[in-house]
Amino acid sequence: MTEEERETLKRKFWSTKVKTILILALILAVLATVIGAVVSGTPFFSNVVGTILSPIRSGIAAIDRQAEQYYNYLFTYEALQARNAELEKRILEMQEDVRNAAALQRENEQLRLLLDLVDEHEDYSLVSAYIISWNASNYRSAFTIGKGTNSGLEAGMCAITENGQVIGLVTEVGANWATITTVQDSSLEISASIASSGYTGVVQGTYLADGSSVLRMNYLPTDAILKNHDQVVTTGSTLYPRGLLLGYLTNVGLDETGVAKYATLEASCDFAGLEQIFIITEFSNQ
């Protein structure tokens, strides 16, 4: 036998020997497990199955708990969403109720003041209208209302508030709309007097460099004694009834000629808060 053949037989021997040892070790381990089960009184197969299934059962229980938690989360989240939507709806309804109540309160107050105005001026015939849009120009003060010739309006009619404050004049009119140019616009000139002293002049809107506007009363006597906050009212004309409030004196100075005085006025009407106005269709200055 050659050396090579001897080495081959040797490797086969050791390989077979190792396999035999491993098999015997496995048999001994199984026998030890069986003997332990018998000694402890636990059925062998039950012990083996229990050992194998225990981690599987634990995994299934953990998955079940996670699924239950996820289901509870989804159910609670959907319930909270529904509750939140219901609360938001109720809040919106309450806000609308508050707005409606506030609007009704303003309207009632306007009607009460209007009744007082009509009682004081029985010669007035009035048409009420709501503002639907404002002119967007920085150098014109005008707005559009939703009433026109169908409601008896004509160009040249005076617009006032429920308090008898002058707003402006109807300058354009259609079948169901009209344009009101306000007293702040420089195109209007209104004969006026200072209520406390009787000094007369002409009130006109003036635009400042920043685009804002003020009322200016021109052609006052040089020796006129004027006080801040004095009321300025209309003197009466074919366009404006007598005694309507235009504004309050805020400053006094001499005009460019140095011959006459002028005064600046704060308009009595809050133009930013206007919603509803009243057009005087008929009046008497007698």
Secondary structure, 3 states (H helix, E strand, C coil): CCHHHHHHHHHHHHHHHHHHHHHHHHHHHHHHHHHHHHHHCCCHHHHHHHHHHHHHHHHHHHHHHHHHHHHHHHHHHHHHHHHHHHHHHHHHHHHHHHHHHHHHHHHHHHHHHHHHHHHHCCCCEEEEEEEEEECCCCCCCEEEECCCHHHCCCCCCEEECCCCEEEEEEEEECCCCEEEEECCCCCCEEEEEECCCCCEEEEEEEECCCCCEEEEEEEECCCCCCCCCCEEEECCCCCCCCCCEEEEEEEEEECCCCCCEEEEEEECCCHHHCCEEEEEEECCCC
